[in-house]
Amino acid sequence: MADGPVRPPGDRHAVARLTELARWAAGMVVGLVTYPFTRVPLYRRNRRQFTDGGPRPDPERPVPGDRSTLQRIPDGVGPVYHRRYWIDLTDADHGPEEVIAALSADLNVASPVEIARFDKTSGGGGRMAVGDEYVVRLPGPWNGPVRVVDVSDRSFRFVTLRGHVEAGEIQFRCDEIDPGCLRFSIESWARSRDRTVNWLYDRVAFARELQLHTWGHFCERIVDVAGATPLSRVEVLTERIRPEEMT
């Protein structure tokens, strides 16, 4: 005997949609309340063309794990956003390999966990390895599952998985640019996962700003991870690219 009335499929979809919208609203409220207190001083540049000259990711290249769960650049909608965040450091107690090792063991040592927390959902304990998966916990429905597709002594890279708010990839890197000077950088290439996210990210720009300051905080906290002195404020380059320019 049924415990209660069975909802028609249309009703279930309507309830699910209302629930999703409620979560979006709650997430926006949390973000709006948190954002004024999480802003960091940034030096930013915005461009509407690709001028960086560095290598572009190949979204068709093979990566570890189940391909059916990937959410890559061609799967998204709207423009491709190429963003680079970096900070230069001096007098560091730890070298680039040690900085990356610390992040590899626990990404939350640098992440502003009040607005972005990394939880490992697949893979062994300790340092990250290729094939490991994480979920980035964000306010409201912004959670982002990712998979590790590359790890080296000085860098690691994630690709986004189904359900992520974006479709693309992101790399974290630390290098010695001069004797005694380090540069920590985060570089992402991504599109919105759907039209709703694209509206919030590309048109309203609130989500884009919150993302910018999240990774800006991450770069700032690397100062403590490296035991270093910052040479300047965090710098950010944002390039808005038409998808056809990626080929």
N, C-alpha and C positions, 0 to 999 in steps of 0.2 A: 504493500500500500504506500502511495506517495506521501512524503512528509508535508507537502504543500502544493499549491498550484504551480504548474510548469509554465514559465514565461515563453511566449512565442519568440522565435529568433530575432524578429524586428525589435521587440522590447529589450532583449538582452543586448543587442548592438547599441540601442539608444542609451541604456544604462551605462554600458562600457564607455561610450563617448562622453556622457556627462561626467563620469568618474575621471576620465582623462583630462577634461577641461578643468575640473575642480583641482586636479593635481597641478596643472599648468598655472592656474591662478595662485595656488598656495606657493608654488615655486617662485613666481614673480614677486609676491609679497615678501618672501624671505630674501630674495635677491635685492629688492629695492631697499629693504631695511638694512641689509648687510653691506651693500655696495658703498655707501658714503664712508663707512668705517674701514673699508679694505683697500681704498685707492692708494696707489703708490706713485711717487714722482717718476715720470717717464719722459724720455725724449723720443718722440714718435715721428715717423714719416709715413705718408699714405700716397700710394701711386695707383693709377688705373692701367698699368701695363707692366709686363714682366721685364725688369731691367737688371735683376741681380746677377745674371750670367752664370749661376751655378747649375749643377745638374738637376733635372726634373725627374721625379719618380716615374717609373714605368708601371702603370696600374695593371698591366697584363703579365708582369713577371711572376713566376711561381713563388709562392711563400709556403712555409710549413703549415700543417693542420688542414682542417676541413675547409675546402674552398667555398662550399655552399653557405657557410656562416659568415663569410666576409662581406663587408660593406665598403666597397672601394669607390674611388672618385667617379667613375662612370655611372655608379648606382645612385648618385646624388642628383640634386636639382640646383639651378641657379649658378652664379659665378663660382669659380675656384678662388679661394683665398689662400695666398701664400703669405705666411707670417713668420718672421724671425725675431726672436727676443734674445738679447745677450747682455752680459755684464763682464767687464774686465776687472781683474783682481791683482793685487800685489802682496808681497810678504806673506804668502800662504804657508801654513804649517803642513799642508797636504798637497800632493801632486795630483794631476788630472786622473791618474788611474785610481788613486785612493778616493777621490770625490765620486767617481762613477761607481766604485765598489760600495761606497756608503749608500748611494741611491739604489743600487741593485739589491742591497740587503733590505732596505726599507725606504720606499719612495716618500713616506710620510715625514721623514726627517726634514724635508724641504717644502713639502706641499702645505698650503694654508688649509689645514684640516677643518677649519670652521666653515669653509665653503667648498672644499674639494679633498676627499679622502680616497686613497687607493686601497682596495681590498683584493688580495690574490684569490682567485676562484679556481685556478687549475695550475698544477705544478707543485714541485717539492718545496720544502722550506729553505731558508737561506737565500743565497744570491739568485737573481732571475736567470732563466735560461730560455733559449729559443723554444717557442711553443707554449710557454707559460701564458696564462690569461689573467687579466685584472678587470675589475669594474671601478670606474671613477665615480664615487658617490657625490652627487651635487644636489642643490636644493630642488625640491619638486621632482618632475619627471625628466631631469636632465642627465640621469646616470648614463655612463658611457662604457660599454664593454670593449676591451681591446686585447690584441694578441701580440706577444713579442715575436718579431720576425728577424731580428738581427741584434747581436750582442758582441761588443769588442771591449778591449781594455779601456777605451776612451769614449764609448758611445753605446746607445741602444735605441731601438726603433720599434714602434707599435703601429699596427694597422687596426682600423676600426672594424667592429663586428656588427651583425644585425641588431638593431635596437639602439645603436649609438645615435646621438643627436646629429653627428656629422658622418660624412663618408670620405675617408682619406687616410692619412698617416702622419706620424709625428716622430721626430728624432730629438734625443737629448744628448748633448756632446760637451766634453771639456778638453781643451787643448792648452799647451804652453805656447803662447804667441811670441814671447821674448823671454830671455833668462829671468826667472823670478816673477813672470807675469802670466796669469791664466785668463782664458776666456771661456765662460760657460755660456752655452747657447741652446735654445729650443727652436726647432724649425718644423712648421707644419704646412701641409698641402691638403685642403679639404673643401668639400661642398656641403650644403645642408642636406639632411636626409629626405626632407619632403617640403612641400610648399609652405606649410605652417611654420616650420623652423626657419625656412628661408625668409619669410616675412619678418620674423622676429630678429633674425641675424643680419640680413642684408638691408631691409627697409627701416625697421625701427631702430636697429643697432644696439639695443640694450644688451642682448645676449653677447654680441661681439665685444662690447666694452667690458662686461663682466669676465669674459674669457681673457681679455687682454690683461686685466688687473690680477686675475688668478695666476697666470704664468709670470706676470711681473713680480708678484710676491714670491713665487717659486725661485726666480733668479736672485732676488734679494736675500733669501734664506740660504742660498749657496755660500754667501759670505761667511756665515757661521760654520757651515759644513766644512769648508776649506780652511777655516781659521785664518781668514785673510782680511785685507783692507780693500774696499772698493776704490777703483780709480775714477769712476764716474757713475752716474745714475744708470738705471736699466734703459737700454735702447730698444726700440721696436720699429720694424719695417713691415708695413702691410701693403700687399699688392693684390688688387682685384683683377682677376684674369678671366676672359671669356674661355669657356671649355675648349673651343677649337684652337686656342693658342697653346694648349698643352701638347699638341702633336707636332 
